[in-house]
């Protein structure tokens, strides 16, 4: 009798384990369905966003910097900005405002690390004053030469505002904003030992 009871307990235990296994399998199947459904929705949304980006200007900017010391002119910095239209629409670059800016890096003792501050360096830049149209896949480089007052660390920036034509392709609200394509780099101008 004891073994019969023991056998019945094992059968009930096995049935309970089977029920839990079936329930766990069902929960797993439902979760997989929900997760796969969510990933399908996410993939569709990503495709939709990629298609929308096809109708927006997309600019890729790079900035190359080179420094040297001239015996007659002092410290010189050559900045070359390359702008590439990676989008599928043409875009207009408005260069009527000086696109190059240079800032000396000033490390202030009372500013906690890693926050540092720098101020704008007032240099006379040659005016570029032009408007350039970039077709899809086209690139253009802009070059400028600075005469720097001293050896130190500088931050050089190239920034061009979005044209009105570009802004009309972006979501509402952007057309009234002041948005720019920009890139920048730090460079150290080293004192040369003469």
C-alpha positions in Angstrom: 0.0 0.0 0.0 2.8 2.3 0.8 4.3 1.7 -2.6 0.9 2.3 -4.3 0.7 5.6 -2.5 4.2 6.4 -3.4 3.5 5.6 -7.0 0.4 7.9 -7.0 2.4 10.8 -5.6 5.0 10.3 -8.3 2.3 10.3 -11.0 0.7 13.5 -9.6 4.2 15.1 -9.3 4.9 14.1 -12.9 1.5 15.6 -14.1 2.2 18.8 -12.2 5.7 19.1 -13.8 4.1 18.4 -17.2 1.5 21.1 -16.7 4.2 23.6 -15.7 6.3 22.6 -18.7 3.3 23.2 -21.0 2.5 26.5 -19.3 6.2 27.6 -19.6 6.2 26.6 -23.3 3.0 28.5 -23.9 4.4 31.6 -22.2 7.6 31.3 -24.1 5.7 31.0 -27.4 3.5 34.0 -26.6 6.6 36.1 -25.7 8.4 35.0 -28.9 5.4 36.0 -30.9 5.2 39.4 -29.1 8.9 40.0 -29.4 9.1 39.0 -33.0 6.1 41.2 -33.7 7.8 44.1 -32.0 11.0 43.5 -33.9 9.0 43.4 -37.2 7.4 46.7 -36.2 10.8 48.2 -35.3 12.2 47.0 -38.7 9.3 48.6 -40.6 9.8 51.9 -38.7 13.5 51.8 -39.5 12.8 51.3 -43.2 10.3 54.2 -43.1 12.9 56.5 -41.4 15.5 55.5 -44.0 13.1 56.3 -46.8 12.4 59.7 -45.2 16.1 60.4 -44.9 16.3 59.9 -48.7 14.4 63.1 -49.0 16.6 65.1 -46.7 19.9 66.7 -47.4 22.7 64.8 -45.6 26.1 66.5 -45.3 29.4 64.8 -44.2 32.0 67.2 -43.0 35.7 66.7 -42.2 38.4 69.1 -41.0 42.1 68.7 -41.6 44.5 71.0 -39.7 48.2 71.6 -40.1 50.5 74.0 -38.2 54.0 75.3 -38.7 56.2 78.4 -37.8 57.3 80.7 -40.5 60.3 82.9 -39.9 58.6 85.9 -41.3 54.9 85.3 -40.5 55.1 83.5 -37.1 52.7 80.7 -36.2 50.5 79.5 -39.1 47.5 77.2 -39.2 46.1 75.8 -42.4 42.5 74.5 -42.1 40.9 72.5 -44.9 37.2 71.7 -44.5 35.7 69.1 -46.9 31.9 69.0 -47.3 30.3 66.0 -49.0 26.7 65.7 -49.9 25.8 62.1 -48.8 22.1 62.6 -49.4 19.9 62.1 -52.4 19.0 65.8 -52.7 21.1 68.8 -53.8 21.9 71.3 -51.1 23.0 74.9 -51.0 25.9 75.9 -48.7 25.5 79.6 -47.6 29.1 80.7 -46.9 28.2 84.4 -46.6 29.1 84.3 -42.9 32.6 83.2 -42.1 32.4 79.4 -41.7 35.7 79.0 -40.0 36.0 79.9 -36.3 39.0 79.5 -34.1 39.1 79.5 -30.3 42.1 79.4 -28.0 41.6 76.8 -25.3 41.8 78.4 -21.8 42.1 76.1 -18.8 40.7 77.9 -15.9 41.9 76.9 -12.4 38.5 77.3 -10.7 36.6 75.2 -13.3 36.3 71.6 -12.0 37.7 69.0 -14.3 36.8 67.8 -17.0 34.9 71.0 -17.8 37.1 73.4 -19.6 36.3 76.8 -21.2 37.6 78.6 -24.2 36.9 82.0 -25.6 36.8 83.2 -29.2 40.0 84.5 -30.7 39.4 87.7 -32.7 41.3 87.1 -36.0 40.7 88.9 -39.2 39.5 86.2 -41.6 39.4 86.6 -45.3 35.8 86.7 -46.4 34.5 83.8 -48.5 31.1 85.4 -49.4 29.7 82.8 -51.6 26.8 80.4 -52.1 27.7 76.9 -53.3 25.3 74.2 -54.6 26.3 70.6 -53.9 24.7 67.9 -55.9 24.2 64.4 -54.5 27.6 62.6 -54.2 29.5 65.8 -54.8 32.2 67.1 -52.5 33.9 70.5 -52.1 36.9 71.6 -50.0 37.3 75.0 -48.4 40.8 76.1 -47.4 42.0 79.0 -45.2 45.3 80.1 -43.6 45.4 81.7 -40.2 48.3 83.6 -38.6 48.1 82.8 -34.9 49.3 85.1 -32.1 51.0 82.4 -30.0 51.8 78.8 -29.5 49.0 77.1 -27.5 46.0 74.7 -27.9 43.2 75.9 -30.2 39.8 74.6 -31.2 39.0 75.1 -34.9 35.4 74.8 -36.1 33.8 74.8 -39.5 30.1 75.6 -39.4 27.6 76.3 -42.2 23.9 77.1 -41.6 21.3 74.9 -43.2 20.0 76.6 -46.3 16.3 77.5 -46.5 16.0 74.9 -49.2 17.4 72.2 -46.8 15.1 73.3 -43.9 11.9 72.9 -45.9 12.6 69.1 -46.3 12.9 68.6 -42.5 10.1 68.2 -40.0 7.9 71.2 -39.0 9.7 73.7 -36.7 13.1 73.2 -38.1 12.5 75.6 -40.9 12.2 78.5 -38.4 15.3 77.4 -36.3 18.9 78.3 -36.6 20.5 74.9 -37.5 24.0 74.3 -38.8 26.2 71.6 -40.3 29.4 71.7 -38.3 32.6 69.9 -37.3 35.6 70.9 -35.2 39.0 69.7 -33.9 41.6 70.6 -31.3 45.1 71.3 -32.4 48.2 72.1 -30.4 50.6 74.8 -31.8 54.0 74.0 -30.4 56.8 76.6 -29.9 59.7 75.7 -32.1 63.2 75.8 -30.7 65.2 78.2 -32.9 
